[in-house]
Amino acid sequence: MARELSEAGHAIEVVLEPRVTSFVGPAAFGGRVVKEPSERPRALVFSPASSGTLARLARGLGGSPASELYAAGAGPTVVVPELDVATGEHPAVRENVALLRSDGCRVLEGEGGGMASPEGIAGEILNALGGVLSGVRMLVTAGGTREPIDRVRVVSNRSSGKMGRAVAREAWRRGAEVTVVAANIETKEPGVGWVDVETYAELEEATLRLAGGVDALVMAAAVSDFTPETVEEGKIRRGGKKELDLKLVATGDILKAVREKNADLFVVGFAATHGDPVSDAREKLASKGANLMVGNDVSLSGSGFGSDENEVHIVGGGGERHVPRASKEEVARAILDELANEIGEKGRG
């Protein structure tokens, strides 16, 4: 966690509770350990937080330099409990958690009493500190839709949701309020709102319903262009069949529908092509009324669907930016850089 925050450009000081050194020494924190903070911090993190720590913070008790800073109202505070299930459900512990939250403290609880992930904690802290997207409400679609043929089989695509998740994660770290409409993604992104969907129709309904309450939409999901005309009840049995006739009908255009209903919404679309993506991205930028269109060539080996890397062209009204092959996290940063710049220009205009 400290390493991630340092890489994000923040100075970290670690204050160890007295008994912590029975388990881990100061050297583990790379020279960041201090007896007392050198100055008033921009943010406080209590991780891991025992039931005793929760009680001291909730009741305004001191006992350590960090808890005294919290009592004095120093900066946004993130508390990360690590409790067994029974302790975490105890009424006194739940009351202390409620008191902390009512005081504006961010209490980040993991599942089953365990701690939240280091990445999730770092993201929560960075969001609390704010950034270039502070105050921006963002909707991100991610994953790939599945269109049922029967109750067993589906028509789908190879999208893993990694690109959309990377955009949501980076936007959250830059201070945005983020909601993800997730099409068939098993792992949820910490810190953000999450709406699970499966089919094109469910993705369309959720996106149109939520788009009116946000400032920006990043449409990173791979949406089915076709869906079976009819869905068989139960399972289609092969029997002696040598062929199966499957009639597909076209789905709609979610991005275009969103733009028609939300004229002031900042919209980022994706154009996945097999070959040079720039001309396709330019055409879709105009036809769908998007502010930015991200084109990528899915035929490139190791880039695009399912991979950890991508290579894209970000096309906007003012020109285009080529992002050579990089991790999807780096590509997400480039997309959000362009989004933040254009939103800033729009605001100044």
CORZI-V83907 format. One record per pair of residues at least 12 apart in sequence whose ideal C-beta (glycine too) atoms are under 8 Angstrom apart, sorted by sequence separation. I is the first residue (numbers start at 1). J is the second residue. If there is no record, write none. Layout:
I&J ; I&J
//
This chain:
2&14 ; 14&26 ; 97&109 ; 108&120 ; 144&156 ; 145&157 ; 168&180 ; 180&192 ; 182&194 ; 207&219 ; 255&267 ; 281&293 ; 311&323 ; 57&70 ; 108&121 ; 144&157 ; 178&191 ; 179&192 ; 180&193 ; 182&195 ; 271&284 ; 281&294 ; 310&323 ; 311&324 ; 321&334 ; 53&67 ; 57&71 ; 144&158 ; 178&192 ; 179&193 ; 180&194 ; 181&195 ; 182&196 ; 183&197 ; 184&198 ; 255&269 ; 281&295 ; 296&310 ; 297&311 ; 311&325 ; 14&29 ; 144&159 ; 165&180 ; 178&193 ; 179&194 ; 180&195 ; 182&197 ; 183&198 ; 195&210 ; 269&284 ; 280&295 ; 296&311 ; 310&325 ; 311&326 ; 81&97 ; 108&124 ; 143&159 ; 144&160 ; 164&180 ; 179&195 ; 181&197 ; 269&285 ; 296&312 ; 309&325 ; 310&326 ; 16&33 ; 143&160 ; 144&161 ; 172&189 ; 230&247 ; 278&295 ; 295&312 ; 296&313 ; 309&326 ; 321&338 ; 14&32 ; 15&33 ; 106&124 ; 143&161 ; 164&182 ; 203&221 ; 228&246 ; 229&247 ; 277&295 ; 294&312 ; 295&313 ; 309&327 ; 310&328 ; 13&32 ; 14&33 ; 15&34 ; 142&161 ; 172&191 ; 183&202 ; 228&247 ; 229&248 ; 269&288 ; 277&296 ; 294&313 ; 308&327 ; 309&328 ; 312&331 ; 12&32 ; 13&33 ; 14&34 ; 15&35 ; 46&66 ; 165&185 ; 169&189 ; 172&192 ; 183&203 ; 203&223 ; 228&248 ; 229&249 ; 277&297 ; 294&314 ; 295&315 ; 308&328 ; 311&331 ; 314&334 ; 13&34 ; 15&36 ; 46&67 ; 79&100 ; 88&109 ; 142&163 ; 143&164 ; 161&182 ; 164&185 ; 168&189 ; 227&248 ; 228&249 ; 267&288 ; 269&290 ; 276&297 ; 293&314 ; 294&315 ; 307&328 ; 310&331 ; 314&335 ; 15&37 ; 44&66 ; 57&79 ; 106&128 ; 142&164 ; 161&183 ; 165&187 ; 181&203 ; 226&248 ; 227&249 ; 267&289 ; 268&290 ; 271&293 ; 273&295 ; 275&297 ; 292&314 ; 293&315 ; 303&325 ; 312&334 ; 316&338 ; 141&164 ; 142&165 ; 161&184 ; 169&192 ; 200&223 ; 226&249 ; 267&290 ; 268&291 ; 269&292 ; 270&293 ; 271&294 ; 272&295 ; 273&296 ; 274&297 ; 292&315 ; 293&316 ; 302&325 ; 312&335 ; 13&37 ; 46&70 ; 140&164 ; 159&183 ; 161&185 ; 165&189 ; 168&192 ; 200&224 ; 226&250 ; 227&251 ; 267&291 ; 268&292 ; 269&293 ; 270&294 ; 271&295 ; 272&296 ; 273&297 ; 274&298 ; 275&299 ; 292&316 ; 314&338 ; 318&342 ; 13&38 ; 44&69 ; 54&79 ; 88&113 ; 142&167 ; 181&206 ; 199&224 ; 225&250 ; 226&251 ; 266&291 ; 267&292 ; 268&293 ; 269&294 ; 270&295 ; 271&296 ; 273&298 ; 274&299 ; 291&316 ; 300&325 ; 44&70 ; 53&79 ; 79&105 ; 81&107 ; 87&113 ; 142&168 ; 181&207 ; 201&227 ; 225&251 ; 268&294 ; 270&296 ; 272&298 ; 291&317 ; 316&342 ; 2&29 ; 3&30 ; 54&81 ; 77&104 ; 78&105 ; 79&106 ; 80&107 ; 85&112 ; 140&167 ; 200&227 ; 224&251 ; 2&30 ; 13&41 ; 37&65 ; 41&69 ; 76&104 ; 77&105 ; 78&106 ; 79&107 ; 80&108 ; 81&109 ; 82&110 ; 85&113 ; 140&168 ; 156&184 ; 199&227 ; 223&251 ; 36&65 ; 37&66 ; 40&69 ; 77&106 ; 78&107 ; 79&108 ; 81&110 ; 84&113 ; 181&210 ; 259&288 ; 260&289 ; 2&32 ; 35&65 ; 44&74 ; 49&79 ; 51&81 ; 76&106 ; 78&108 ; 80&110 ; 83&113 ; 138&168 ; 259&289 ; 285&315 ; 44&75 ; 46&77 ; 47&78 ; 49&80 ; 50&81 ; 82&113 ; 140&171 ; 179&210 ; 223&254 ; 256&287 ; 259&290 ; 285&316 ; 10&42 ; 37&69 ; 43&75 ; 44&76 ; 45&77 ; 46&78 ; 47&79 ; 48&80 ; 49&81 ; 50&82 ; 51&83 ; 82&114 ; 256&288 ; 272&304 ; 281&313 ; 285&317 ; 41&74 ; 42&75 ; 43&76 ; 44&77 ; 45&78 ; 46&79 ; 47&80 ; 48&81 ; 49&82 ; 50&83 ; 82&115 ; 138&171 ; 255&288 ; 256&289 ; 272&305 ; 282&315 ; 40&74 ; 41&75 ; 42&76 ; 43&77 ; 44&78 ; 45&79 ; 46&80 ; 48&82 ; 81&115 ; 281&315 ; 40&75 ; 43&78 ; 45&80 ; 70&105 ; 80&115 ; 136&171 ; 179&214 ; 219&254 ; 253&288 ; 255&290 ; 277&312 ; 278&313 ; 51&87 ; 80&116 ; 219&255 ; 277&313 ; 55&92 ; 58&95 ; 59&96 ; 146&183 ; 278&315 ; 58&96 ; 133&171 ; 138&176 ; 140&178 ; 142&180 ; 145&183 ; 146&184 ; 183&221 ; 282&320 ; 51&90 ; 54&93 ; 57&96 ; 58&97 ; 136&175 ; 137&176 ; 138&177 ; 139&178 ; 140&179 ; 141&180 ; 142&181 ; 143&182 ; 144&183 ; 145&184 ; 183&222 ; 219&258 ; 281&320 ; 59&99 ; 134&174 ; 135&175 ; 136&176 ; 137&177 ; 138&178 ; 139&179 ; 140&180 ; 141&181 ; 142&182 ; 143&183 ; 144&184 ; 181&221 ; 183&223 ; 55&96 ; 58&99 ; 80&121 ; 133&174 ; 134&175 ; 136&177 ; 138&179 ; 139&180 ; 140&181 ; 141&182 ; 142&183 ; 143&184 ; 217&258 ; 294&335 ; 51&93 ; 54&96 ; 58&100 ; 131&173 ; 132&174 ; 133&175 ; 134&176 ; 137&179 ; 139&181 ; 141&183 ; 143&185 ; 278&320 ; 54&97 ; 57&100 ; 78&121 ; 131&174 ; 132&175 ; 133&176 ; 142&185 ; 292&335 ; 1&45 ; 131&175 ; 51&96 ; 58&103 ; 127&172 ; 130&175 ; 1&47 ; 54&100 ; 78&124 ; 123&169 ; 126&172 ; 127&173 ; 129&175 ; 208&254 ; 292&338 ; 17&64 ; 78&125 ; 126&173 ; 171&218 ; 204&251 ; 207&254 ; 211&258 ; 292&339 ; 57&105 ; 126&174 ; 127&175 ; 204&252 ; 217&265 ; 219&267 ; 15&64 ; 123&172 ; 126&175 ; 127&176 ; 208&257 ; 212&261 ; 216&265 ; 217&266 ; 219&268 ; 15&65 ; 78&128 ; 119&169 ; 123&173 ; 204&254 ; 208&258 ; 211&261 ; 212&262 ; 215&265 ; 216&266 ; 217&267 ; 218&268 ; 219&269 ; 220&270 ; 222&272 ; 292&342 ; 15&66 ; 122&173 ; 148&199 ; 167&218 ; 200&251 ; 203&254 ; 207&258 ; 211&262 ; 214&265 ; 215&266 ; 216&267 ; 217&268 ; 219&270 ; 291&342 ; 76&128 ; 140&192 ; 145&197 ; 146&198 ; 147&199 ; 200&252 ; 216&268 ; 76&129 ; 145&198 ; 146&199 ; 147&200 ; 167&220 ; 204&257 ; 208&261 ; 145&199 ; 164&218 ; 211&265 ; 145&200 ; 164&220 ; 145&202 ; 163&220 ; 164&221 ; 145&203 ; 161&221 ; 141&203 ; 159&221 ; 159&222 ; 127&191 ; 158&222 ; 157&222 ; 124&190 ; 141&207 ; 48&115 ; 123&190 ; 124&191 ; 157&224 ; 268&335 ; 47&115 ; 123&191 ; 139&207 ; 156&224 ; 155&224 ; 120&190 ; 119&190 ; 120&191 ; 139&210 ; 155&226 ; 268&339 ; 139&211 ; 155&227 ; 117&190 ; 155&228 ; 266&339 ; 47&121 ; 116&190 ; 139&214 ; 45&121 ; 137&213 ; 138&214 ; 141&217 ; 145&221 ; 266&342 ; 137&214 ; 138&215 ; 139&216 ; 140&217 ; 141&218 ; 144&221 ; 145&222 ; 147&224 ; 266&343 ; 137&215 ; 138&216 ; 139&217 ; 140&218 ; 141&219 ; 142&220 ; 143&221 ; 144&222 ; 145&223 ; 146&224 ; 136&215 ; 137&216 ; 138&217 ; 139&218 ; 141&220 ; 142&221 ; 143&222 ; 144&223 ; 145&224 ; 147&226 ; 149&228 ; 45&125 ; 136&216 ; 138&218 ; 140&220 ; 141&221 ; 144&224 ; 147&227 ; 148&228 ; 266&346 ; 147&228 ; 150&231 ; 151&232 ; 43&125 ; 108&190 ; 141&223 ; 149&231 ; 150&232 ; 151&233 ; 153&235 ; 148&231 ; 149&232 ; 150&233 ; 151&234 ; 152&235 ; 153&236 ; 222&305 ; 150&234 ; 151&235 ; 152&236 ; 43&128 ; 150&235 ; 43&129 ; 150&236 ; 42&129 ; 149&236 ; 155&248 ; 149&246 ; 163&270 ; 4&118 ; 8&122 ; 4&119 ; 1&118 ; 5&122 ; 218&335 ; 4&122 ; 8&126 ; 10&129 ; 1&121 ; 5&125 ; 1&122 ; 5&126 ; 218&339 ; 216&339 ; 216&343 ; 215&343 ; 162&306 ; 160&305 ; 162&307 ; 159&305 ; 160&306 ; 162&308 ; 158&305 ; 159&306 ; 163&310 ; 157&305 ; 158&306 ; 170&329 ; 169&329 ; 171&332 ; 166&328 ; 170&332 ; 174&336 ; 166&329 ; 169&332 ; 170&333 ; 8&173 ; 163&328 ; 166&331 ; 167&332 ; 171&336 ; 162&328 ; 166&332 ; 170&336 ; 174&340 ; 163&331 ; 167&335 ; 163&332 ; 167&336 ; 133&336 ; 133&340 ; 136&343 ; 132&340
//
